[in-house]
């Protein structure tokens, strides 16, 4: 959802304080519709990355939009983005728990990478940054396989990046983008490369926050590989790309390195474990009773809501998950 610059600036003129959230769809608030709205109607899950849709006739949809002012009816479809943004933890933290003391700024984007999300801090010069006297940054690292390239054809305001994955997009195998995805998979991506990219992103963010005197909090969205021992095991791997025509003699490029030592310099002191859980997803999962598999993984609820509604049919935290995380961050910031 595009960032509303005017709304942010109007709020900053009153608060002089801001909370910025950086991350993917977990930050954006995807799927975080009002619990009572979900329980009243039938919902359709199309595929990962697609918003949930209400299954109802046109008259019912028109009535729903009147009942919930932040829903929009467009081409016979109810757009839920504004409701999800309202329920996203950064808005809940600023508006409900801090009672409007801070301006919420949501830089979350579905499918985005750690690299691209951190760089959002440089890409909104229209925001009146000079008005901010107190700043909190909440960063939710996402999975390692994503990489963001600058997007020069985007028409959506604020959409500066195109994300590639190590898999071919169906139906686009022979297109330029499909070839890029294939080359990324074969010649660039590994868990180690993704972890180094994430390390560079978080160090850049740490420096930015130090320069701005901003408080930084880091909680992974769902990926437990940012735990120290796992991070070390990934970074100590030796990667060989025998098909890489640039290097005739691979033996010159396969050697031990000190990448593992990067794990020692990750800002562990800035990590926040909500209710003792390493990720937001696991925090939500542990609130669901009688689950045989609470650790691996929340995708078990894809296309169906978790029993108590902590996870949505699109595999994201529900309204109560965002609210709980916001409350725990609030208590942490208040020193409780």
N, C-alpha and C positions, 0 to 999 in steps of 0.2 A: 504494500500500500504506500503511495507517495507520501513523503513527509510534508506536513502542513507548516510551511515556514512562517506564514503570517500568524498563525495560531501560537506557534512557539515564541515568536518575538513579542507578541502581545502579553503572553504569560510571563516571559522573562522580565519585562518592564515592571511587573508587579512583585515577582519573587526574588529575582537576582540569584536564584539557586536552580540547579538542574540535576536530574538523574538521567544518564544516557545508558541505554541497553544496546549491546552489540551482539549479534549472533544470527542464527538461521531462523527457521519457522517456529522454533520453541520460543524465541524472543518475540517474533512477530505476533504470536498469539494464535497461530493457525488452529482452528477447531475449537477454540475456547468460547463457544456460544453459551448463553445463559442456560443454566441447568434446567430451569423450569420450561424454557422453550424446547429444549431437546426432549423432555419427557412428554410434552403435549403432542408431538407430531412424529411422523415417520421420516427417516433420513436416509439418503443414498450416498454410499461411498463409491466413487468411481475408480480411483487409482491413487497411489501415493503422490503427493504434491498437488492434488486437486482439492478444492474446497468442498465441504459437505453441502448437499442440496436437500431442501425440504421437498418431500413427495406430497403434493397437495394440488387441488384445482386452483384456477385463477382467482375465484372469489375468496377462497380461504387464504391464499397468499396476500391478497389485498387487505384482508382483515388483520393478518399477522403484522404487516408493515405499519398499519395504524396503531397497533398495540405496542410495537417496539420501534420507537422513533429512529434508532440508529441502524435500522435495516432499510435497504433500498431495493425497490422492485424495478428490474431492468430486463427487458426482453423476456418477460414471463418467468424470470429467475430472481430469487431473493438473494441479494448480495449481502454477505454476513461480515465483510471485512471490518467495517467500523465497529461492530459489536465485539469482534474478536480482539481488535486493538484496545477497546475500552477494558476488556477483561485481561489483557496481557499484564504480566506482573509489574512492569515498570509504571504503567498507569495506575494500577492498584496501589502500589507502594507510595507513589507521589500523592495521589488524590484521596485514597482511603486512609492509609496509615499515617502519612505525614500531613494529611488534611489540607492539601493544597499548598504546603510550604515550599515544595519544589515543583519545577516544571519538568514533566516527563518527555523524553525524546527517545523514540523507538527507531533504532537503526537496524532492526531485524529484517531479514529477507529470506523467504523460503528457498532452500537449496544453495544458499550462499556459502562461500568458504571462509576460513579464518582470515586468510590474506585480505580478501575483499571487504570483509566486515570491519576490520580495524581501520582500513583506509577511508571508511566513510567519514571519519573525523576530519579529513582534509577537504572533503568534497561538498561541503555545504557552507560556502563563505557568506551566503545571504543571512545565515543565522547571526544575530547580534551577540557574538561571543564575548564582546567587551562588557556586556551587562552581567555576566556570570561571575559572582564573587565566591560561590561555593559549588563544587562539582563532585558528583559521585559517578563512577563508571562501573557498570556491571557487564562483564564479558562472559559469554557462554560459548566456549570452544565447541565446534561441531566435528564431524567425522573427518578422517585424514584424507580420504580419496578425492575430495573436491579441490579444484583449482580455478581461480577467477582470472580471466583476461579482460582487459578494458573493452567495453562495449561502445562502439561508435555509431551504431545504427538504432539505438534504443529510442523509443518515443515516450516512454513513461518517465516523468521527472524523477530525478534521483537514482535512476537505474543505470549505474555506471559500469556494471560488470556482467559478463556472460560466463557462466560456470560450466566447466567440462568435467567429465567423470571417466574413469577407466573402463567404459563399456560403450558399445556402439548404439546410438539412438536408432530405434527401429524405423525403417523407411528412409533413412538418411545415410546409409552406408557409403554411398558413392559421392555424396555432396562434399563440399569443402569442409563443412563443420563435422561431418561424419569422419572424414579422413583425419581431421585434427584430433578428434576423440580417440581414434585408433592409434595415431602416433603418440598421443599422450599416454595411452595404456601401455604401449610397447617400449617406448624410449624414455619416458619421464617418470611415470608413477611407480612408487613402491611405498609401503608403510613407512619406511625410513625417510624417503623424500618428503612424504606428507608430514611426518613428525618434525623434520627440520624446518619446513615451511611454517608450521604452527609455532615452533620455537621462535623463529624470526619475527612472526607476527606479534607474539606476546611480549617479546623484548622491545619491539617498536612501541607497543601500547604502554608498556611500563615507563619507557623514556618520555612518551608524550604526557603521561599523567604526572610524572615528576616535574616536567617543565611547566605544567599548568597547575601544579599543587592540587591535583585531583586525587580523591580516594578511589582505589581500585579494588574490586571484588571479582574473583574468578570462580565460576562453577560450571563444569562441563554440562552440556545439554543431556547427552545420553551415552557418550563414548567413554568407557572406563580405561581406555589406553593412555589417558593422561595421568594415570597413577604412576608413581616414581619407578617402581621395579619393572613395570611393563614398559614404560618409556625407555628405560635403560636397555632392556632386551631387544627392543626394536632398533635402537640407535647403534647397537654393537653388531648388527647384521652386516655381512659383506654382500654387496649386490654385484652380480655379474650380468652383463647384457651382451651375450655372445653374438647376437644378430646385429649389433651396432657396427655399421660399416666404417665409422669414423676411426675405430681403433682396431688395427690389424692384430696386434699382440695384446690380448686381454691381460696377460700376466703382469704387465706394467701398471695396470690399473686396479688390480685386486690386491688389497693390502689392508692390514689393520690400521685403524684410525682412531682418533680421540673423540668421535662424535658422541660416544656414550657419556662423556664428561659434560655435555650440554645439559643433561638431566639435572646435574647438581646446581645449575644456574637458572633453572626455571624458578619463577617467583613463588615457591611453595608457601611462603608466609602470607600470600595474598589469596590462597585458596579457601573457599568457604564451602563446608559440607552441610547442606541443609538437613537438620535432624540426624546428623551423623552419617548421611549417605553421600556418596561421591558425586552423583549426578542428579539433576532435577527429575529425570525419568525414574530413577531408582527410588527417589523420595516418594514419588507418586505410587509406584508399584507396592512399596512396603505398607501402604495404607489400604491395600486390597486384601481382605481376609481369605483364608482357605485357598490360597493359590499354591499349586505344587511347584511352580517355577516362577519365583519372584525376581530372580536375577537375570535370567536369559530367556525371554526378553519381552519387552512391552509390545512387540509386533504381533504377539499372540492375540491381541485384541483388534487387529486390523479388520475392518468391516463389521465390527461389533463393539459396543461400548463395554468397558470393564464394569464388573458388577456394581460398584459404588460410584462409578462415573469419574474416577481419577484420571483415566485415559480415554481418549475419544476414539471413534471408529477410524479416524485417519492417523491414529498412533501418535497423538500429541497430548500433553497435559490438558485436562479439562479446566473449567472455570475454578473449581475448588483447588486444583493443583497450583494454578497461578496465584490464587489468593494465599495459600499456605506458604509458598515460597516468598511472596512479598512480605508476609508477616514475620517470617524467620529472618529475612534480611533486615527488616525494621528493628527487630529485637537485637540483632547483632550490632547494628549501627548505634543503637541506644545503649549498648554495653550490657545487655541482659543475657 
